[in-house]
């Protein structure tokens, strides 16, 4: 299949070759994919397929640059997310709820994402996606009329892909770089609830689901990677950092931003007419980040109706109310600083492979912060 271009527009021509032309794993229903589109779509499909199978409910991911900006299972959509996406929280269907919860983790990063969902797209989800800025979607099917709704986006350039759930990926995978072909078995290490409860039988079912979803997300996220999760959704994902503590801080700041957007002062913000939903969301994010300069403060005053910034004490107090968060690391936590940092964001459950020379320090930190640690899990690096 001829691709629109490679990783960059100047890398042409670019192609995609199906290993089994008689059973292609994906079909293009509308649009023309690029190299990166295909990487995001196929990675996202693998993620949501595994998550839905393991957890038993629909799953969705918002993919950006071959890592999820957010991932979630179907569940309750709160009033903040419902307002952000123009929905009625009480009537959101399961598949739409999964994607809303995934995109709401980091709506700024999800701008222009590749959407991946584990179930056929229904009219409700198609109508939502029609209103969002995204590059494409991959799903195992589409209800009548939904392809036409989606294909009309971006002047017909919106990418609609249909995955074939009957096609399993090959047992071995390969890549070529610098004239060298590297090959290895596909990472198919089982990730199950039993894996978690075996070493931590007292884990509550909600914590098991969060940790399991986090492990699955880590398998499909560029290393180093960590994730904070609660109630079947990622609150913050840190990906592709050279230092694990940088991942932990990055994902922690995203988790704080998600929670601070629930602060009454932020929820009460009203805007002047004419601002788009994206502009309103971006302003709320800038407010909760707490580092507006004089110019931005002036612009914010012009964009809102009498909004007052909440104080540092109010910010700290509100963050302190976040609780029952799960934390997952794709590799061994090398120093206790990751645990100390994670504890600032309401973490009560943690899963990591263990085996670091300083694991005793990590164990001690978890004990001090009253965090349940699960270490009988595989390393899940992805490069």
C-alpha positions as CSV (number, residue, x, y, z in Angstrom):
1,X,0.0,0.0,0.0
2,X,1.4,3.4,-1.0
3,X,1.5,5.8,2.0
4,X,1.0,9.5,1.8
5,X,4.6,10.0,3.0
6,X,7.0,8.6,5.5
7,X,7.8,9.9,9.0
8,X,8.2,13.4,7.4
9,X,6.7,14.8,4.2
10,X,10.1,14.8,2.4
11,X,10.4,11.0,2.9
12,X,8.7,9.8,-0.2
13,X,7.7,7.3,-1.5
14,X,6.7,5.3,1.6
15,X,4.8,2.0,1.6
16,X,3.2,-0.5,3.9
17,X,3.4,-4.2,3.0
18,X,0.9,-6.8,4.4
19,X,2.8,-9.9,5.5
20,X,-0.3,-11.9,4.5
21,X,-2.0,-10.1,1.6
22,X,-4.8,-12.6,1.7
23,X,-5.7,-11.5,5.3
24,X,-4.7,-7.8,5.8
25,X,-5.0,-6.8,9.5
26,X,-6.4,-3.4,8.6
27,X,-8.4,-1.8,5.7
28,X,-8.5,1.8,4.7
29,X,-12.1,2.9,4.4
30,X,-11.4,6.6,3.9
31,X,-8.4,8.9,3.7
32,X,-4.8,8.3,2.9
33,X,-2.5,7.2,5.8
34,X,1.0,8.3,6.4
35,X,3.8,6.3,8.0
36,X,3.1,7.7,11.4
37,X,-0.7,7.3,11.1
38,X,-0.1,3.6,10.5
39,X,2.2,3.3,13.5
40,X,-0.2,5.1,15.8
41,X,-3.2,3.2,14.5
42,X,-1.7,-0.3,14.7
43,X,-0.2,0.4,18.2
44,X,-3.5,1.8,19.4
45,X,-5.4,-1.1,18.1
46,X,-3.1,-3.6,19.8
47,X,-3.5,-1.7,23.1
48,X,-7.3,-1.4,23.2
49,X,-7.8,-4.9,21.9
50,X,-5.6,-6.3,24.8
51,X,-7.2,-4.0,27.4
52,X,-10.8,-4.9,26.4
53,X,-10.0,-8.6,26.4
54,X,-8.2,-8.5,29.8
55,X,-10.7,-6.2,31.6
56,X,-14.0,-7.3,29.9
57,X,-15.3,-3.9,28.9
58,X,-14.8,-1.5,25.9
59,X,-11.5,0.3,25.8
60,X,-10.2,3.4,24.0
61,X,-6.9,5.1,23.5
62,X,-5.8,8.5,22.2
63,X,-2.5,8.0,20.4
64,X,0.1,10.6,19.7
65,X,3.6,9.9,18.3
66,X,3.3,6.1,18.9
67,X,2.4,6.4,22.6
68,X,-1.0,6.9,24.3
69,X,-1.8,10.4,25.5
70,X,-4.6,8.7,27.3
71,X,-6.2,5.3,27.7
72,X,-9.4,4.3,29.5
73,X,-12.1,1.7,29.9
74,X,-15.8,2.4,29.6
75,X,-17.1,4.0,32.8
76,X,-18.7,7.0,34.4
77,X,-18.0,10.3,32.7
78,X,-17.9,13.1,35.3
79,X,-19.4,16.5,34.8
80,X,-16.0,18.2,33.9
81,X,-15.3,15.8,31.1
82,X,-18.9,16.0,29.9
83,X,-18.8,19.8,29.8
84,X,-15.4,19.7,28.0
85,X,-16.8,17.5,25.2
86,X,-20.3,18.9,25.1
87,X,-22.1,15.8,26.4
88,X,-24.8,14.8,28.9
89,X,-22.9,12.8,31.6
90,X,-26.0,10.8,32.4
91,X,-26.5,9.4,28.9
92,X,-23.1,8.7,27.5
93,X,-22.8,5.2,26.0
94,X,-20.0,2.8,26.9
95,X,-17.8,3.2,23.9
96,X,-18.0,7.0,23.9
97,X,-17.4,7.1,27.6
98,X,-14.2,5.1,27.1
99,X,-12.9,7.5,24.5
100,X,-14.0,10.6,26.4
101,X,-12.2,9.4,29.5
102,X,-9.1,8.6,27.5
103,X,-8.9,12.0,25.8
104,X,-9.7,13.9,29.0
105,X,-6.5,12.7,30.6
106,X,-4.5,15.2,28.5
107,X,-6.8,17.0,26.1
108,X,-4.0,19.3,24.9
109,X,-1.8,16.4,24.0
110,X,-4.7,14.6,22.3
111,X,-5.2,17.5,19.9
112,X,-4.8,15.8,16.5
113,X,-4.7,12.3,17.8
114,X,-5.3,8.9,16.3
115,X,-8.3,7.3,18.0
116,X,-8.3,3.6,18.8
117,X,-11.4,1.8,20.1
118,X,-12.0,-1.8,20.8
119,X,-15.6,-2.0,19.6
120,X,-17.4,-1.0,16.4
121,X,-18.0,2.7,16.1
122,X,-21.6,3.7,16.8
123,X,-23.5,6.9,15.9
124,X,-22.9,8.5,19.2
125,X,-19.1,8.2,19.0
126,X,-19.0,9.2,15.4
127,X,-21.0,12.4,16.2
128,X,-18.5,13.2,19.0
129,X,-15.4,12.6,16.8
130,X,-17.0,14.7,14.1
131,X,-16.6,17.7,16.4
132,X,-13.1,17.1,17.6
133,X,-9.6,17.8,16.1
134,X,-8.2,14.3,15.3
135,X,-6.3,12.8,12.5
136,X,-8.1,9.4,12.3
137,X,-9.7,6.4,13.9
138,X,-9.2,2.6,14.0
139,X,-12.0,0.3,15.1
140,X,-13.1,-3.3,14.4
141,X,-16.2,-2.1,12.5
142,X,-18.6,0.8,11.9
143,X,-22.3,1.1,12.3
144,X,-24.3,2.1,9.2
145,X,-23.7,5.8,8.3
146,X,-20.8,6.3,10.6
147,X,-18.1,6.0,8.0
148,X,-19.8,8.7,5.9
149,X,-20.0,11.0,9.0
150,X,-16.3,10.5,9.8
151,X,-15.1,10.6,6.2
152,X,-16.5,14.1,5.8
153,X,-14.0,15.5,8.4
154,X,-11.0,17.5,7.3
155,X,-12.3,17.8,3.7
156,X,-12.2,14.1,3.3
157,X,-8.7,13.7,4.6
158,X,-9.8,12.2,8.0
159,X,-8.4,8.6,8.1
160,X,-10.9,5.8,8.8
161,X,-9.3,2.4,9.3
162,X,-11.1,-0.9,10.0
163,X,-9.1,-3.5,12.0
164,X,-9.8,-7.2,11.5
165,X,-10.0,-8.8,15.0
166,X,-9.6,-12.3,13.6
167,X,-6.1,-11.5,12.5
168,X,-3.4,-12.1,15.2
169,X,0.0,-10.5,14.9
170,X,2.9,-12.9,14.0
171,X,4.9,-14.5,16.7
172,X,8.1,-12.7,15.7
173,X,8.7,-9.1,14.8
174,X,11.6,-7.3,13.1
175,X,12.9,-3.9,12.3
176,X,15.8,-2.6,10.1
177,X,18.1,0.3,11.0
178,X,21.4,1.3,9.6
179,X,21.6,-1.8,7.4
180,X,21.0,-4.2,10.3
181,X,17.9,-6.3,10.7
182,X,16.8,-6.9,14.3
183,X,14.4,-9.7,15.1
184,X,12.8,-10.9,18.3
185,X,9.7,-12.8,19.6
186,X,6.6,-10.5,19.9
187,X,6.0,-9.5,23.5
188,X,3.1,-11.7,24.4
189,X,3.8,-12.2,28.1
190,X,0.4,-12.7,29.8
191,X,-0.9,-9.7,31.8
192,X,-3.8,-10.8,34.0
193,X,-5.5,-9.9,37.2
194,X,-4.1,-13.1,38.7
195,X,-0.6,-11.8,38.1
196,X,-1.3,-8.9,40.5
197,X,-3.3,-10.7,43.2
198,X,-0.8,-13.5,43.4
199,X,1.6,-11.3,45.3
200,X,-0.9,-8.9,46.7
201,X,-4.1,-10.8,47.5
202,X,-5.6,-8.0,49.5
203,X,-5.8,-5.6,46.5
204,X,-9.2,-4.2,46.0
205,X,-10.9,-5.1,42.6
206,X,-10.7,-1.4,41.6
207,X,-7.0,-1.3,42.2
208,X,-6.5,-4.5,40.3
209,X,-8.2,-3.1,37.3
210,X,-6.2,0.1,37.4
211,X,-2.9,-1.7,37.7
212,X,-3.8,-4.2,35.0
213,X,-4.8,-1.4,32.6
214,X,-1.6,0.4,33.4
215,X,0.5,-2.6,32.7
216,X,-1.2,-3.1,29.3
217,X,-0.8,0.6,28.5
218,X,3.0,0.4,29.4
219,X,3.4,-2.5,26.9
220,X,2.4,-0.2,24.1
221,X,4.1,3.0,25.3
222,X,7.6,4.2,24.4
223,X,10.1,3.6,27.2
224,X,10.9,4.8,29.7
225,X,7.3,5.1,30.7
226,X,5.0,5.3,33.8
227,X,1.3,5.9,34.3
228,X,-1.0,7.2,37.0
229,X,-4.5,5.7,36.9
230,X,-7.8,5.8,38.8
231,X,-11.2,4.4,38.2
232,X,-10.2,2.6,35.0
233,X,-8.6,5.5,33.2
234,X,-5.1,7.0,33.0
235,X,-4.8,10.4,34.6
236,X,-1.2,11.0,33.4
237,X,1.3,9.1,31.2
238,X,5.0,9.9,31.0
239,X,6.6,8.3,27.9
240,X,9.9,8.3,26.1
241,X,12.1,9.9,28.8
242,X,15.7,8.8,29.4
243,X,15.3,9.1,33.1
244,X,12.5,7.3,35.0
245,X,12.2,10.1,37.6
246,X,11.5,12.5,34.7
247,X,8.7,10.2,33.6
248,X,7.3,10.1,37.1
249,X,7.4,13.9,37.4
250,X,5.9,14.5,34.0
251,X,3.1,12.1,34.4
252,X,2.5,13.4,37.9
253,X,2.2,17.0,36.7
254,X,-0.4,15.8,34.1
255,X,-2.2,13.9,36.9
256,X,-2.3,17.1,39.0
257,X,-3.6,19.1,36.0
258,X,-6.4,16.5,35.5
259,X,-7.4,16.8,39.2
260,X,-7.0,20.6,39.3
261,X,-9.4,21.0,36.4
262,X,-12.0,19.6,38.9
263,X,-11.4,22.5,41.3
264,X,-14.5,24.6,41.8
265,X,-12.6,27.8,40.9
266,X,-11.6,26.3,37.5
267,X,-15.0,24.8,36.9
268,X,-16.7,28.2,37.5
269,X,-14.6,29.9,34.8
270,X,-16.8,31.6,32.2
271,X,-15.6,32.8,28.9
272,X,-16.5,35.6,26.5
273,X,-18.4,34.6,23.4
274,X,-16.5,33.3,20.4
275,X,-13.9,31.1,22.1
276,X,-13.7,27.6,20.8
277,X,-13.9,24.6,23.1
278,X,-10.2,24.0,22.5
279,X,-9.3,27.5,23.5
280,X,-11.4,27.2,26.7
281,X,-9.7,23.9,27.6
282,X,-6.3,25.4,27.0
283,X,-6.9,28.4,29.2
284,X,-8.1,26.1,32.0
285,X,-4.9,24.1,31.6
286,X,-2.8,27.2,31.7
287,X,-4.6,28.3,34.9
288,X,-4.0,25.0,36.7
289,X,-0.4,24.9,35.7
290,X,0.0,28.1,37.8
291,X,2.8,29.8,35.9
292,X,1.0,32.5,33.8
293,X,3.2,35.4,33.0
294,X,1.9,39.0,32.9
295,X,1.1,38.9,29.2
296,X,-0.9,35.6,29.6
297,X,-2.7,37.0,32.6
298,X,-3.8,40.0,30.6
299,X,-5.0,37.8,27.8
300,X,-6.8,35.6,30.3
301,X,-8.6,38.6,31.7
302,X,-9.8,39.5,28.2
303,X,-11.0,36.0,27.5
304,X,-13.0,35.5,30.7
305,X,-15.6,37.3,32.8
306,X,-14.1,38.2,36.1
307,X,-12.0,35.1,36.9
308,X,-9.7,35.2,39.9
309,X,-6.7,32.9,40.1
310,X,-6.8,30.6,43.1
311,X,-4.0,30.7,45.6
312,X,-1.0,28.4,46.0
313,X,-2.5,27.2,49.3
314,X,-5.8,26.4,47.6
315,X,-3.9,24.6,44.9
316,X,-1.9,22.5,47.4
317,X,-4.9,21.7,49.5
318,X,-6.9,20.5,46.5
319,X,-4.1,18.3,45.2
320,X,-3.9,16.8,48.7
321,X,-7.4,15.5,48.3
322,X,-6.5,13.2,45.3
323,X,-6.4,9.6,46.6
324,X,-6.6,5.9,45.6
325,X,-4.4,6.4,42.5
326,X,-2.5,3.5,41.0
327,X,1.1,3.8,39.6
328,X,2.7,1.5,37.0
329,X,6.3,1.5,35.8
330,X,7.4,-0.3,32.6
331,X,10.8,-1.1,34.3
332,X,12.3,-1.5,37.7
333,X,12.1,1.6,39.9
334,X,15.8,2.4,40.4
335,X,15.6,4.8,43.4
336,X,13.1,5.7,46.0
337,X,12.7,9.2,44.6
338,X,10.1,7.8,42.2
339,X,8.0,6.6,45.1
340,X,8.4,9.8,47.0
341,X,7.3,11.7,43.9
342,X,4.4,9.3,43.2
343,X,3.1,9.7,46.7
344,X,2.5,13.4,46.1
345,X,-0.2,12.5,43.6
346,X,-2.4,10.3,45.7
347,X,-0.8,7.0,44.8
348,X,-1.8,4.0,47.0
349,X,-1.0,1.1,44.8
350,X,2.1,0.5,42.7
351,X,3.3,-2.1,40.2
352,X,6.9,-2.5,39.0
353,X,9.2,-5.4,38.0
354,X,11.6,-4.9,40.9
355,X,15.1,-6.3,40.9
356,X,16.9,-3.0,41.2
357,X,20.0,-3.0,43.4
358,X,18.2,-0.4,45.5
359,X,14.8,-2.2,45.6
360,X,15.1,-2.4,49.4
361,X,15.0,1.4,49.5
362,X,11.9,1.3,47.2
363,X,10.2,-1.2,49.5
364,X,10.9,1.1,52.5
365,X,9.6,4.1,50.7
366,X,6.3,2.3,49.8
367,X,6.0,1.2,53.4
368,X,6.5,4.8,54.7
369,X,3.9,6.2,52.3
370,X,1.5,3.3,52.9
371,X,1.6,2.2,49.2
372,X,0.9,-1.4,48.3
373,X,3.7,-2.6,46.1
374,X,3.3,-5.4,43.5
375,X,6.6,-6.5,42.0
376,X,5.8,-9.8,40.4
377,X,5.2,-8.3,37.0
378,X,7.3,-8.4,33.8
379,X,9.5,-5.6,32.4
380,X,7.5,-4.0,29.5
381,X,10.1,-1.9,27.6
382,X,9.1,-0.8,24.2
383,X,11.5,0.9,21.7
